[in-house]
Amino acid sequence: MITQGYIAMTIFLALMAFPCLYRAYVGPTATDRVVAINVVTTKVTILIALLAIITDQDAFIDVALIYAMMGFIATICVSKYIEKGNLM
């Protein structure tokens, strides 16, 4: 019963990632696009963690942590680029 709840949450989060992808594609400003990509990264991280729970594979948790760190660093780099116009 609990596994079905995790599967339902996984499907719901996967479907809710599409409006964020749309906002990232259409977003009127660069800031909207950065926030949308950050939200998608967070949702994918949670999806990987839910997949680890559903399949009982502990290695996926490590993948989710690395993906979250990469998403955080990418968000910081892009935000700095937008703010200052260069990376250094």
LUMLUMMAR-172478 format. One line per 5 residues: number of its first residue (from 1); for each residue x, y, z negated of C-alpha. Coordinates in Angstrom, 2 decimals, padded with zeros to 5 digits. Layout:
NUM) X Y Z ~ ...
// end
This chain:
1) 000.00 000.00 000.00 ~ 002.79 002.42 -000.86 ~ 004.61 001.54 002.36 ~ 001.55 002.57 004.36 ~ 001.63 005.94 002.62
6) 005.28 006.40 003.58 ~ 004.49 005.47 007.16 ~ 001.60 007.96 007.21 ~ 003.89 010.70 005.83 ~ 006.49 009.85 008.46
11) 003.99 010.13 011.29 ~ 002.59 013.39 009.88 ~ 006.04 014.97 009.55 ~ 007.01 013.84 013.05 ~ 003.88 015.44 014.48
16) 004.44 018.66 012.49 ~ 007.93 018.99 013.97 ~ 006.46 019.77 017.39 ~ 004.97 023.17 016.43 ~ 008.39 024.10 015.05
21) 010.04 023.03 018.28 ~ 007.53 025.16 020.16 ~ 008.36 028.17 017.97 ~ 012.06 027.55 018.53 ~ 011.51 027.55 022.29
26) 009.09 030.48 022.53 ~ 010.06 032.49 019.43 ~ 010.01 036.19 020.18 ~ 013.16 036.91 018.19 ~ 016.38 035.06 017.52
31) 015.57 035.00 013.81 ~ 012.34 033.11 014.48 ~ 014.29 030.57 016.49 ~ 016.91 030.07 013.78 ~ 014.26 029.55 011.11
36) 012.35 027.12 013.34 ~ 015.48 025.06 014.04 ~ 016.26 025.04 010.31 ~ 012.76 023.72 009.59 ~ 013.16 021.02 012.24
41) 016.50 020.00 010.72 ~ 014.90 019.74 007.29 ~ 012.02 017.66 008.64 ~ 014.37 015.30 010.46 ~ 016.40 014.89 007.27
46) 013.26 013.94 005.36 ~ 012.21 011.60 008.17 ~ 015.55 009.80 007.96 ~ 015.18 009.49 004.18 ~ 011.64 008.11 004.57
51) 012.92 005.67 007.17 ~ 015.55 004.54 004.66 ~ 012.82 003.91 002.08 ~ 010.55 002.08 004.52 ~ 013.28 -000.19 005.90
56) 015.17 -000.50 002.60 ~ 018.46 000.52 004.25 ~ 020.65 002.54 001.91 ~ 023.03 003.60 004.69 ~ 020.36 005.88 006.14
61) 020.53 008.06 003.02 ~ 024.17 008.81 003.82 ~ 023.17 009.69 007.37 ~ 020.45 012.01 006.05 ~ 022.91 013.80 003.76
66) 025.43 014.33 006.56 ~ 022.68 015.55 008.88 ~ 021.48 018.01 006.24 ~ 025.00 019.37 005.74 ~ 025.50 019.76 009.49
71) 022.18 021.57 009.79 ~ 023.07 023.91 006.94 ~ 026.46 024.77 008.44 ~ 024.92 025.31 011.88 ~ 022.27 027.62 010.42
76) 024.91 029.66 008.60 ~ 027.07 029.94 011.74 ~ 024.21 030.99 013.99 ~ 022.92 033.48 011.40 ~ 026.36 035.04 011.09
81) 026.66 035.21 014.86 ~ 023.30 036.95 015.14 ~ 024.11 039.38 012.33 ~ 027.59 040.43 013.40 ~ 027.80 039.46 017.03
86) 030.87 037.24 016.59 ~ 031.92 034.19 014.60 ~ 034.93 035.68 012.80
// end
